[in-house]
Amino acid sequence: MSGMDLPSRAAIVATARESIARGSKSFSAASRLFGRTTRERAWLLYAWCRRCDDLADGQDHGHALSVVADPADRLARIRAMTDAALAGETVGDPAFDALRIVAAETALPAKFAHDLVEGFRLDLEDWRPRSEADLYRYCYHVAGVVGCMMAVVMGVDPQDDATLDRACDLGMAFQLANIARDIEEDDRGGRCYLPDEWLVEMDVPPGQHMKPPFRHRLAVLAQRLTTQAAAFEDSARAGTPKLPFRASWAVLAAAGIYGDIGRAVAARGEHAWDHRVTTSRRAKLGWIARAGGQALRRKKLYPPLPRDPDLWTRPRG
């Protein structure tokens, strides 16, 4: 492929913009609050994350989870194309070239990208958590580290561990809310992210958690997930004073929009999986408006207090 045939940055950004619009209306809405440069970089990062996730889950922009027939081959493809992108090579896949661009423009640590790929490995190998600590490690690898990468995209120094911890907390909150919401969908796809120890504690037989006799016990575990998601969300909000106004506005909007998912799951109790929980357009707009006020007052709302030592903390090094 000659240099003249290579897609331009603008073309890859346009493809990334389409990806986030199709894959996540919530993130798409929040991303519009960024300044242009940060917004485009957020789209580029999202496009790579989405493409890897779709390869691992046999999905199309996050829809219709299915069991893939060639997990080892898919993981090898993800790793090879990710490594090529991080090395500055043109991959030929718009999503991986999106990673190439955003990594070069932000000095994104390769470790973060590799940590996310590790999360895809866990899914492709049908990994399941035995303990609560296992659950949190998984959430880090598939979402918490994305929070770290987004922070770097927003201008946070990759060496600023305190702020990156708060960014990781937001990803953790999102993933725990996702797990609570998608228990039924994951079960249909042959997956379960509820720790084995929790199921044993509630006396739920393996593979039976979606059966009607256990719905009340399942609601208890979903409440546990959403309560912890709320704790991570609160911690994440405390990191916004370190961000520029527009970045903090977007983060606080996303926290509120996604937080509503966990709150709705908790409120529905045993009926949380009758219909998929979503956030309405009106609710999204409401959070965007509220988040603007919160961002303006972020230094007063979120004073520089130490992070809760009882919250799970991401791995370092």
PAROPA-130366 format. One line per 4 residues: number of its first residue (from 1); for each residue x, y, z of N, C-alpha, C. Coordinates in steps of 0.02 Angstrom, whole numbers, plus 32768, in hexadecimal, padded with zeros to 4 digits. Layout:
PAROPA-130366
NUM = X:Y:Z:X:Y:Z:X:Y:Z ~ ...
***
This chain:
PAROPA-130366
1 = 802B:7FC4:8000:8000:8000:8000:802D:803E:8000 ~ 8024:8069:7FD0:804D:80A4:7FCC:8036:80D8:7FFD ~ 8062:810B:800A:8050:8140:8039:8011:8164:8024 ~ 8005:816A:7FE2:7FC9:818E:7FCB:7F8A:8167:7FDB
5 = 7F91:8124:7FE4:7F56:80FB:7FF0:7F43:80F7:803A ~ 7F70:810E:8066:7F63:8108:80AD:7F2A:8136:80C2 ~ 7EFC:811D:80EC:7EC6:8149:8103:7EE2:8181:812E ~ 7EC6:81BB:8127:7EDD:81F5:814D:7EC6:81F0:8196
9 = 7EE4:821A:81C0:7ECE:821D:8206:7E84:822E:8208 ~ 7E6F:825E:81DE:7E29:8274:81DF:7DFA:823A:81CE ~ 7E0F:820F:819F:7DE5:81D6:818C:7DE0:81A4:81C4 ~ 7E17:8198:81E7:7E16:8169:821F:7DEE:8185:8259
13 = 7DF3:81C6:8264:7DCA:81E6:8298:7D7F:81DF:8287 ~ 7D6E:81E9:8247:7D28:81E3:8233:7D0E:819C:823F ~ 7D38:816A:8230:7D24:8125:823D:7D1C:8118:8288 ~ 7D49:8135:82AF:7D45:812D:82F8:7D07:814F:8314
17 = 7CF6:8188:82F8:7CB9:81AB:830E:7C7B:8180:8300 ~ 7C7A:8160:82C7:7C42:8133:82B7:7C40:80F8:82E7 ~ 7C7A:80DE:82F9:7C7E:80A5:8327:7C60:80B5:836B ~ 7C71:80EF:8387:7C57:8100:83C9:7C0C:8110:83C5
21 = 7BF6:812C:838E:7BAF:813B:8386:7B86:80FB:8384 ~ 7BA1:80C7:8365:7B7F:8086:8360:7B86:805D:83A0 ~ 7BC0:8062:83BF:7BCF:8036:83F7:7BB9:804E:843B ~ 7BB7:808F:8446:7BA4:80A9:8488:7B89:80EF:8483
25 = 7B47:80F5:8487:7B29:8137:8485:7B3C:8160:84C2 ~ 7B46:813E:84FC:7B58:8162:8539:7B9D:8181:8532 ~ 7BCE:815A:851C:7C12:8174:8515:7C16:81A7:84DD ~ 7BEF:819C:84A9:7BEE:81CB:8471:7BD5:820F:8489
29 = 7BA0:820F:84B1:7B85:824E:84CB:7BB7:8271:84F7 ~ 7BD6:824C:8524:7C06:826B:8552:7C44:8285:852C ~ 7C59:8262:84F8:7C96:8277:84D4:7C8E:82BA:84B3 ~ 7C52:82CE:84A3:7C47:830D:8481:7C56:8349:84AE
33 = 7C5E:833C:84EE:7C6E:8373:851C:7CB8:8384:851C ~ 7CE2:8358:8500:7D29:8366:84FB:7D36:839D:84C7 ~ 7D71:83BD:84CC:7D88:83E5:8495:7D97:83B9:8459 ~ 7D9F:83D7:841F:7DA3:83B0:83E1:7DDC:837C:83E2
37 = 7E18:8391:83F6:7E51:8363:83F4:7E46:8328:8423 ~ 7E31:8336:8461:7E25:8300:8490:7DEC:82D4:8479 ~ 7DB8:82F2:845E:7D7E:82CC:8446:7D93:829B:840F ~ 7DBB:82B2:83DF:7DD0:8286:83A9:7DFC:824D:83C4
41 = 7E28:825D:83F3:7E52:8229:8410:7E2A:81F7:8438 ~ 7DF6:820F:845A:7DCA:81E1:847E:7DA7:81B2:844E ~ 7D91:81CC:8415:7D71:81A2:83E3:7DA3:816E:83C8 ~ 7DE0:8183:83BC:7E13:8155:83A2:7E20:811C:83D4
45 = 7E27:812E:8413:7E32:80FA:8446:7DF6:80CC:844B ~ 7DBA:80E8:844B:7D7E:80BF:844F:7D7B:808E:8414 ~ 7D8B:80A5:83D8:7D86:807A:839D:7DB2:803B:83A4 ~ 7DEE:8045:83BE:7E1A:800B:83C9:7DFE:7FDC:83FE
49 = 7DE9:7FF9:8437:7DCC:7FD0:846C:7D8F:7FA9:8453 ~ 7D64:7FCA:842D:7D27:7FAB:8414:7D38:7F72:83E3 ~ 7D67:7F7E:83B8:7D79:7F4B:8386:7D96:7F0E:83A8 ~ 7DC2:7F18:83D9:7DDE:7EDF:83FD:7DA8:7EB8:8422
53 = 7D7B:7EDD:8442:7D44:7EBE:8468:7D17:7E96:8439 ~ 7D09:7EB1:83FF:7CDE:7E8E:83CF:7D00:7E4E:83B6 ~ 7D41:7E52:83AB:7D66:7E16:8396:7D64:7DE0:83CC ~ 7D6C:7DF6:840B:7D6D:7DC6:8442:7D28:7DA8:8450
57 = 7CF4:7DD0:8446:7CB0:7DBA:8459:7C85:7DA5:841E ~ 7C9F:7DA7:83E1:7C76:7D95:83A8:7C3B:7DC3:839F ~ 7C46:7E04:83AC:7C10:7E35:83AA:7C19:7E66:8370 ~ 7BE4:7E8E:8367:7BE7:7EC6:8339:7BD7:7F05:8361
61 = 7C0C:7F2C:8370:7C05:7F68:8398:7BE1:7F5B:83DA ~ 7BF5:7F24:83FA:7BDC:7F16:843D:7B9A:7EF4:843F ~ 7B7F:7EDF:8406:7B3D:7EBF:8405:7B43:7E75:83F2 ~ 7B16:7E4D:840D:7B10:7E06:83FC:7B4E:7DDE:840F
65 = 7B5B:7DD8:8450:7B92:7DB0:8469:7B8B:7D68:8450 ~ 7BC3:7D4B:8439:7BC1:7D06:8421:7C02:7CE3:8433 ~ 7C01:7CA2:8431:7C3D:7C7A:843E:7C65:7C77:83FE ~ 7CA5:7C89:8401:7CCE:7C87:83C4:7CEF:7C43:83BD
69 = 7CF8:7C2E:837F:7D12:7BEB:8371:7D5E:7BE9:8370 ~ 7D7E:7C24:836B:7DC7:7C26:8363:7DE7:7C57:8395 ~ 7DDE:7C4C:83D6:7DF6:7C7C:8407:7E41:7C88:8405 ~ 7E69:7C54:83FC:7EB2:7C5D:83FA:7EC7:7C88:83BF
73 = 7EA9:7C7C:8386:7EB9:7CA4:834A:7EA5:7CED:8354 ~ 7E6C:7CF8:8372:7E55:7D3C:837C:7E83:7D62:83AC ~ 7E98:7D40:83E1:7EC5:7D60:8411:7F07:7D70:83EF ~ 7F20:7D42:83C6:7F5F:7D4E:83A2:7F58:7D8A:8374
77 = 7F1F:7D91:8353:7F14:7DCA:8326:7F13:7E0B:834E ~ 7EEF:7E0B:8386:7EEB:7E47:83AF:7F31:7E5C:83C7 ~ 7F58:7E2C:83DF:7F9B:7E3B:83F8:7FC8:7E55:83C1 ~ 7FC8:7E33:8388:7FF5:7E45:8351:7FE4:7E8B:8337
81 = 7FA4:7E99:832C:7F92:7EDA:8311:7F9C:7F11:8344 ~ 7F91:7F02:8384:7F9D:7F34:83B8:7FE7:7F45:83BC ~ 8011:7F11:83BC:8059:7F1D:83C0:8072:7F45:8384 ~ 8056:7F36:8349:806A:7F5A:830D:8057:7FA4:8313
85 = 801A:7FB0:832B:8002:7FF5:8333:802E:801B:8365 ~ 803E:7FFB:839D:8067:801C:83CF:80AE:802A:83B6 ~ 80C4:8001:8386:8106:800B:8368:8105:8041:8332 ~ 80CA:805E:8325:80C5:8092:82F4:80BA:807A:82AD
89 = 80AC:8039:82A6:80A2:801E:8263:8059:8028:824C ~ 8050:8031:820B:800D:8034:81EF:7FF1:7FEE:81EB ~ 7FB8:7FE2:820B:7F9D:7F9E:8211:7F6F:7F8D:81D7 ~ 7F49:7FBE:81BF:7F19:7FB0:818A:7ED3:7FA3:81A3
93 = 7ECB:7F9F:81E5:7E89:7F9A:8205:7E7D:7FDE:8226 ~ 7E46:8001:8214:7E3D:8045:822F:7E3F:804B:827B ~ 7E25:8018:829E:7E24:801C:82E7:7E6B:8016:8304 ~ 7E94:7FEB:82E8:7ED8:7FE4:8301:7F04:801E:82EA
97 = 7EF5:803A:82B0:7F18:8077:829C:7F01:80B2:82C7 ~ 7EC5:80AE:82E1:7EAF:80E1:8311:7EDB:80DF:8350 ~ 7EEA:80A2:8368:7F17:809B:83A1:7F5C:80B7:8390 ~ 7F75:80A8:8354:7FB6:80C2:833F:7FB9:810E:8345
101 = 7F84:812E:832F:7F82:8177:832F:7F7E:8193:8376 ~ 7F50:8179:839D:7F47:8195:83E1:7F82:8185:840D ~ 7FA2:814C:8405:7FDC:813B:842D:8016:816A:841D ~ 801F:817A:83DD:8055:81A7:83C9:8048:81EE:83E1
105 = 800A:8203:83DF:7FFA:8248:83F1:7FFA:8255:843C ~ 7FF1:8221:8464:7FEA:822C:84AC:8021:820A:84D5 ~ 8050:81E7:84B6:8082:81C0:84DA:8061:818E:8508 ~ 802D:816E:84F0:8007:813D:8517:8035:8103:852A
109 = 8039:80F2:856B:8064:80BA:857F:804D:8078:855F ~ 807C:8054:8542:806A:8014:8523:804F:7FE4:8556 ~ 8064:7FEA:8595:804C:7FBC:85C9:8001:7FBE:85CE ~ 7FE3:7FF8:85C8:7F9B:7FFD:85CE:7F78:7FD6:8596
113 = 7F91:7FDD:8559:7F74:7FB7:8522:7F7C:7F6C:852D ~ 7FB6:7F58:8545:7FC2:7F11:8551:7F96:7EF7:858A ~ 7F8A:7F21:85BC:7F5D:7F0D:85F3:7F16:7F01:85DA ~ 7F00:7F2B:85AB:7EBC:7F21:858F:7EB9:7EE1:8566
117 = 7EED:7ED4:853F:7EEF:7E96:8517:7EEB:7E5A:8546 ~ 7F09:7E5E:8581:7F05:7E28:85B1:7EBC:7E1B:85C4 ~ 7E94:7E4F:85C7:7E4D:7E46:85D5:7E2A:7E1F:859E ~ 7E3C:7E2D:8560:7E1F:7E08:8529:7E34:7DBF:852B
121 = 7E72:7DB3:8542:7E88:7D6E:8549:7E5D:7D49:857C ~ 7E4D:7D6A:85B3:7E23:7D49:85E5:7DE0:7D35:85C8 ~ 7DC1:7D62:85A2:7D80:7D52:8584:7D86:7D1A:8551 ~ 7DB9:7D1D:8527:7DC1:7CEB:84F3:7DD1:7CA6:8510
125 = 7DED:7CA4:854B:7DFD:7C64:856A:7DC6:7C4E:859B ~ 7D8C:7C70:8597:7D52:7C5E:85C0:7D62:7C5F:860A ~ 7D8A:7C90:861E:7D9E:7C98:8664:7D62:7CAD:868E ~ 7D60:7C96:86CC:7D2B:7CAB:86FA:7D49:7CB9:873F
129 = 7D30:7CEC:8761:7D4E:7CFE:87A2:7D3A:7CCE:87D9 ~ 7D6A:7CBB:8801:7D5C:7C92:883C:7D4C:7CBE:8878 ~ 7D6E:7CF6:887E:7D68:7D21:88B9:7D56:7D68:88A4 ~ 7D46:7D91:88D6:7D38:7DD8:88C9:7D76:7DFA:88AE
133 = 7DB1:7DE8:88C8:7DEF:7E06:88AF:7DF9:7DF5:8865 ~ 7DE8:7DB7:8851:7DEB:7DA4:880B:7DBE:7DD1:87E0 ~ 7D83:7DDE:87FA:7D53:7E08:87D6:7D71:7E4D:87CA ~ 7D90:7E6A:87FD:7DAC:7EAD:87F6:7DE7:7EAE:87C6
137 = 7E0F:7E7A:87C7:7E47:7E76:8797:7E2D:7E74:8750 ~ 7DF8:7E4D:8747:7DD9:7E4A:8704:7DBF:7E8E:86EF ~ 7D9B:7EAF:871C:7D7F:7EF1:870C:7DB6:7F23:86FA ~ 7DEF:7F1D:871D:7E28:7F48:870B:7E3D:7F3B:86C3
141 = 7E46:7EFC:86B2:7E62:7EEC:8670:7E33:7EFC:8637 ~ 7DF2:7EFE:8642:7DC4:7F0C:860B:7DA8:7F53:860D ~ 7DB0:7F77:8645:7D92:7FBA:864A:7DBA:7FEB:8673 ~ 7DD4:7FD6:86AC:7DFA:8004:86D5:7E35:8021:86B1
145 = 7E59:7FF7:868B:7E92:800F:8665:7E7D:803E:862D ~ 7E40:8036:8614:7E26:8064:85E1:7E1F:80AA:8601 ~ 7E09:80AB:8640:7E06:80EB:8663:7E4B:810C:8667 ~ 7E7E:80E4:8674:7EC2:80FE:8676:7ED6:811A:8632
149 = 7EC7:80F6:85FD:7ED8:810D:85BA:7EB2:814D:85A8 ~ 7E73:8150:85BB:7E4C:818C:85AD:7E69:81C8:85D3 ~ 7E82:81BD:860F:7EA0:81F3:8635:7EDD:820F:8610 ~ 7F06:81E2:85F4:7F40:81F8:85CE:7F29:821F:8590
153 = 7EF5:8208:856F:7ED8:822B:8536:7EC2:8272:854A ~ 7EA9:8278:8588:7E93:82BA:85A0:7ECC:82E5:85BA ~ 7F09:82CC:85B6:7F42:82F5:85C8:7F62:82E5:860B ~ 7F4B:82B2:862E:7F68:829F:866E:7FAD:8280:8662
157 = 7FDE:8294:868B:8021:8278:8686:801F:822D:8695 ~ 803B:8203:8669:803A:81BA:8675:805C:81A6:86B6 ~ 8083:81D4:86D5:80A3:81C5:8715:807A:81DC:8751 ~ 8041:81FC:8744:8017:8216:877B:7FEA:81DE:8794
161 = 8006:81B3:87BE:7FE1:8178:87D4:7FA2:8189:87FB ~ 7FA3:81BD:8822:7F68:81CF:884A:7F2C:81DE:881E ~ 7F37:8206:87E9:7F00:8217:87BC:7EEC:81DB:8792 ~ 7F1D:81B3:877D:7F0D:8177:8756:7EE5:8145:8780
165 = 7EF2:8142:87C1:7ECA:8116:87EC:7E80:812A:87EA ~ 7E74:816B:87EC:7E2E:8184:87EA:7E0F:8176:87A5 ~ 7E37:817C:8771:7E1E:816C:872E:7E0D:8122:8728 ~ 7E38:80F9:8745:7E2C:80B1:8746:7DEB:80A2:876B
169 = 7DDE:80C7:87A1:7DA2:80BC:87C9:7D63:80C6:879E ~ 7D65:80F6:8770:7D2A:8101:8746:7D1E:80C6:8718 ~ 7D54:80AB:86FB:7D4D:8070:86D1:7D33:8035:86F9 ~ 7D4A:802D:8736:7D33:7FF8:8762:7CE8:7FFF:876E
173 = 7CD2:803D:877C:7C8B:8049:8788:7C61:8036:874B ~ 7C78:804A:8710:7C53:803A:86D3:7C4D:7FEF:86CA ~ 7C84:7FCA:86D4:7C83:7F82:86C7:7C58:7F5D:86F9 ~ 7C5B:7F70:8738:7C31:7F4E:876A:7BE7:7F5A:875B
177 = 7BD5:7F97:8746:7B90:7FA4:8733:7B7D:7F7B:86F5 ~ 7BAC:7F76:86C5:7BA0:7F4D:8689:7B93:7F04:869C ~ 7BBC:7EEA:86C8:7BB4:7EA4:86DB:7B70:7E99:86FC ~ 7B5C:7EC6:8728:7B1B:7EC0:8749:7AE2:7EC2:8716
181 = 7AE7:7EF0:86E6:7AB2:7EF7:86B4:7AAF:7EBB:8685 ~ 7AEA:7E9F:8673:7AED:7E6F:863D:7AF1:7E26:8655 ~ 7ADE:7E18:8693:7AE3:7DD4:86AC:7ABD:7DA3:8680 ~ 7A82:7DB6:866B:7A59:7D88:8642:7A77:7D81:85FC
185 = 7A8D:7DB8:85DE:7AAB:7DB5:859B:7AEB:7D8C:859D ~ 7B14:7D96:85D0:7B52:7D70:85D6:7B42:7D25:85DE ~ 7B0E:7D15:8604:7AFC:7CCF:860D:7AE9:7CAF:85CA ~ 7AC5:7CD3:85A0:7AB3:7CB9:855F:7AF1:7CAE:8533
189 = 7B25:7CD7:853F:7B64:7CCF:851A:7B94:7C9F:853A ~ 7B7D:7C7D:856F:7BA7:7C4B:8590:7BD9:7C67:85C0 ~ 7BCD:7CA5:85D9:7BFC:7CC4:8606:7BDB:7CD6:8648 ~ 7C04:7CDA:867C:7BEC:7CF0:86BE:7C26:7D12:86E1
193 = 7C1B:7D51:86F5:7C4F:7D77:8717:7C42:7D7E:8763 ~ 7C10:7D5C:877B:7C05:7D5B:87C3:7C38:7D2B:87E2 ~ 7C5D:7D40:8815:7C90:7D13:8832:7C72:7CD2:884C ~ 7C95:7C9C:8841:7C7E:7C5B:885A:7C70:7C5D:88A5
197 = 7C9A:7C81:88CA:7C91:7C85:8912:7C4F:7CA7:8924 ~ 7C3A:7CD7:88FD:7BF9:7CF8:890A:7BC0:7CC7:88FD ~ 7BC4:7CA1:88C7:7B8F:7C71:88B7:7B8B:7C3A:88EC ~ 7BC5:7C24:8904:7BC5:7BF2:8939:7BA6:7C0F:8979
201 = 7BB8:7C4C:8988:7B9E:7C6E:89C3:7B51:7C72:89C1 ~ 7B36:7C7E:8985:7AED:7C84:897D:7ACC:7C41:896E ~ 7AF3:7C0B:896E:7ADA:7BC8:8962:7AB7:7BC3:891E ~ 7AD9:7BDE:88EC:7ABF:7BDB:88A7:7AE9:7BA7:8882
205 = 7ACA:7B72:8868:7AF0:7B3E:8844:7B12:7B5B:8805 ~ 7B4B:7B40:87F1:7B6E:7B58:87B6:7B41:7B59:8778 ~ 7B41:7B91:8755:7B1B:7B97:8718:7AD1:7BA0:8720 ~ 7ABA:7BA7:875F:7A71:7BAC:876B:7A5B:7BF1:8781
209 = 7A88:7C22:8780:7A78:7C63:879F:7A3F:7C88:877D ~ 7A30:7C79:873D:79F9:7C9B:871C:79B7:7C76:8723 ~ 79B6:7C3D:8743:7978:7C18:874D:794A:7C3D:877D ~ 7908:7C3C:8770:78D8:7C61:879A:78DF:7C55:87E6
213 = 78ED:7C18:87FE:78F1:7C0F:8846:7929:7C36:8868 ~ 795B:7C4C:8840:7994:7C6F:885C:7994:7CBA:884D ~ 795D:7CD3:8831:795C:7D19:881C:7965:7D49:8857 ~ 7949:7D3A:888F:7951:7D66:88C9:799A:7D68:88DF
217 = 79BB:7D2F:88DF:7A01:7D2D:88F3:7A2C:7D51:88C0 ~ 7A1B:7D4B:8881:7A3F:7D6F:884D:7A39:7DBA:8857 ~ 79FE:7DD1:886A:79F4:7E18:8876:7A20:7E31:88AF ~ 7A2B:7E07:88E0:7A58:7E1A:8918:7A9F:7E23:88FE
221 = 7AB5:7DF7:88D2:7AF9:7DFD:88B7:7AFF:7E39:8888 ~ 7ACB:7E46:8862:7ACB:7E81:8837:7ACF:7EC1:8860 ~ 7AAC:7EC2:8898:7AB0:7EFB:88C6:7AF7:7F04:88E0 ~ 7B18:7ECD:88ED:7B5E:7ED0:8904:7B8A:7EEF:88CE
225 = 7B7F:7EDB:8890:7BA6:7EF7:8859:7B9A:7F42:8851 ~ 7B5B:7F56:8854:7B4B:7F9D:8849:7B60:7FC9:8883 ~ 7B5F:7FAD:88C0:7B77:7FD3:88F9:7BC2:7FE1:88F2 ~ 7BE7:7FAF:88DC:7C2F:7FB9:88D3:7C3B:7FE7:8898
229 = 7C12:7FE2:8864:7C19:8010:882B:7C11:8058:8842 ~ 7BE1:8064:886E:7BD5:80A8:8887:7C11:80C1:88AF ~ 7C31:8094:88D5:7C6C:80A8:88FC:7CA5:80BD:88CD ~ 7CAF:8097:8898:7CE3:80A8:8867:7CD1:80EA:8843
233 = 7C91:80F3:8834:7C7B:8130:8813:7C89:816D:883F ~ 7C79:8168:887F:7C86:81A0:88AC:7CD0:81B0:88AF ~ 7CF9:817C:88B1:7D41:8186:88B3:7D5A:81A7:8873 ~ 7D3E:8193:883B:7D53:81AF:87FA:7D43:81FA:87F7
237 = 7D0A:820E:8811:7CF7:8255:880F:7D2B:8280:8832 ~ 7D4B:8264:8865:7D7C:828B:888B:7DBB:829A:8862 ~ 7DC3:827A:8829:7DFD:8287:87FF:7DF2:82C0:87CD ~ 7DB5:82D7:87C7:7DA6:8309:8793:7DC6:834E:879E
241 = 7DD5:8363:87DC:7DF7:83A4:87E2:7E3B:83A6:87BF ~ 7E59:836C:87B1:7E9A:836A:878E:7E92:8372:8742 ~ 7E54:8372:872A:7E47:8374:86E2:7E32:83BA:86CC ~ 7E3E:83CB:868D:7E23:840A:8672:7DD6:8408:8675
245 = 7DB8:8444:8671:7D6F:8449:8679:7D49:841B:864A ~ 7D59:841D:8609:7D30:83F6:85DA:7D3A:83AB:85E4 ~ 7D77:8398:85F6:7D83:8351:8604:7D5D:833B:8642 ~ 7D5F:8364:8677:7D3A:8352:86B4:7CEF:8350:86A7
249 = 7CD6:837C:867C:7C90:837D:866A:7C7D:833B:8649 ~ 7CA6:8325:861A:7C97:82E6:85F7:7C9A:82AB:8627 ~ 7CCC:82AA:8653:7CD3:8273:8683:7C97:8270:86B2 ~ 7C83:82AA:86CC:7C4B:82AB:86FB:7C09:8299:86D8
253 = 7C02:82AD:8699:7BC6:829A:8674:7BC5:824E:866A ~ 7BFD:8232:8656:7C00:81E9:864B:7BF4:81C4:868C ~ 7C10:81DD:86C3:7C05:81BD:8704:7BBB:81BC:8717 ~ 7B99:81F3:870B:7B52:81F6:871C:7B28:81CB:86EE
257 = 7B36:81CD:86AE:7B0F:81A6:867D:7B18:815C:868A ~ 7B56:8146:8692:7B62:8100:869D:7B4F:80EB:86E3 ~ 7B57:8118:8712:7B42:8108:8756:7AF8:80F9:875B ~ 7AD1:811A:8731:7A89:810E:8730:7A79:80C5:871D
261 = 7AA4:80A6:86F5:7A99:8060:86E3:7A9B:8034:8721 ~ 7AD0:803D:8749:7AD6:8016:8786:7A9D:8025:87B6 ~ 7A8A:8064:87BC:7A54:8076:87E9:7A11:8058:87D3 ~ 7A07:8055:8791:79C9:8037:8778:79C7:7FEC:8784
265 = 7A00:7FCB:877B:7A03:7F83:8788:79F2:7F76:87D1 ~ 7A0F:7F9D:87FE:7A02:7F93:8845:79B9:7FA0:8855 ~ 799B:7FD4:8837:7956:7FE6:8846:7925:7FB1:882C ~ 7935:7F90:87F5:7907:7F5F:87D8:7908:7F1C:87FD
269 = 793C:7F10:8823:793E:7ED2:884A:793A:7E95:881E ~ 790C:7E68:882D:7906:7E29:8809:78F0:7E33:87C0 ~ 78D7:7E6E:87AF:78C0:7E7B:876B:78F4:7E9F:8741 ~ 7932:7EA2:875A:7965:7EC8:8737:7974:7EAE:86F1
273 = 7965:7E6E:86E5:7977:7E4F:86A5:793B:7E3E:867A ~ 7900:7E59:868D:78C4:7E4F:8663:78CD:7E75:8622 ~ 78E9:7EB0:8626:78F7:7EDA:85EC:793B:7EFB:85F8 ~ 7962:7F02:85C4:79A5:7F1E:85CC:79A2:7F66:85E5
277 = 79C9:7F74:8618:79CB:7FB8:8635:79F0:7FE6:8605 ~ 79D1:801E:85F6:79F1:8051:85CC:79E6:8096:85EC ~ 7A0A:80C7:85D3:7A02:810C:85EA:79E2:8134:85B1 ~ 79AB:8154:85BE:7987:8179:858A:79AE:81B6:8573
281 = 799C:81CE:8538:79BD:820B:851E:79B0:8246:854C ~ 7974:8249:8568:7965:827F:8596:7991:827C:85D4 ~ 799A:823F:85EE:79C5:8237:8629:7A0D:824A:8619 ~ 7A25:8237:85DE:7A69:8249:85CA:7A71:8295:85C8
285 = 7A41:82B7:85A9:7A45:8300:85A5:7A42:831F:85EB ~ 7A1A:8301:8617:7A17:831A:865B:7A5A:8315:867E ~ 7A7C:82DC:8675:7ABD:82D4:8694:7AF1:8303:8676 ~ 7AED:830F:8635:7B1C:833D:8615:7B14:8383:8633
289 = 7AD6:8397:863F:7ACA:83D9:865D:7AE4:83DA:86A5 ~ 7AD3:83A7:86CC:7AE9:83A6:8712:7B34:83A1:8718 ~ 7B52:837A:86EC:7B9B:8372:86EF:7BBF:83B3:86E0 ~ 7BA2:83DD:86B6:7BC1:841E:86A9:7BC7:8447:86E9
293 = 7B91:8447:8711:7B93:846A:8751:7BC4:844B:8781 ~ 7BC6:8408:8782:7BF5:83E6:87AE:7C3D:83F5:879A ~ 7C4A:83F8:8759:7C8E:8405:8741:7CA4:844C:8755 ~ 7C77:847B:8752:7C88:84BF:8766:7C99:84C3:87B0
297 = 7C79:8498:87D8:7C84:849A:8821:7CAD:845F:883A ~ 7CD2:843E:880D:7CF1:83FF:881E:7D23:8405:8857 ~ 7D46:843D:885E:7D77:8443:8893:7D56:8449:88D8 ~ 7D1A:8465:88D9:7CF4:8468:8918:7CD0:8428:8926
301 = 7CB4:840A:88F2:7C8E:83CC:88FB:7CBB:8391:890C ~ 7CF7:8391:88F1:7D23:8357:88F9:7D67:836E:8914 ~ 7D6A:837C:8955:7DAA:8393:8973:7DDE:835C:8970 ~ 7E1E:836F:8975:7E55:833F:896E:7E5D:8310:89AA
305 = 7E2E:82E1:89B0:7E31:82B0:89E6:7E55:8271:89CE ~ 7E74:824B:89FB:7E95:820D:89E7:7E62:81DC:89CB ~ 7E79:81B4:899B:7E4E:8180:8980:7E40:814C:89B5 ~ 7E03:8130:89B4:7DEE:80FE:89E5:7E1D:80C2:89E3
309 = 7E41:80B4:8A19:7E71:807C:8A18:7E50:8038:8A12 ~ 7E0E:8034:8A1E:7DEB:7FF4:8A18:7DD8:7FE3:89D1 ~ 7DDC:8015:89A4:7DCC:8007:895D:7E05:7FE0:893D ~ 7DF2:7FB1:8912:7E25:7F8C:88ED:7E4F:7FBD:88C4
313 = 7E8F:7FB1:88C1:7EBD:7FDE:889D:7EDF:7FBA:8863 ~ 7EE4:7FDB:882B:7F01:7FBE:87EE:7F49:7FA9:87F9 ~ 7F61:7F78:87D2:7FA8:7F63:87D7:7FD6:7F99:87BB ~ 8010:7F9E:87D7:8042:7FCE:87C0:807D:7FA9:87A2
317 = 80A3:7FCE:877A:80E1:7FB1:8760:80D7:7F81:8727
***
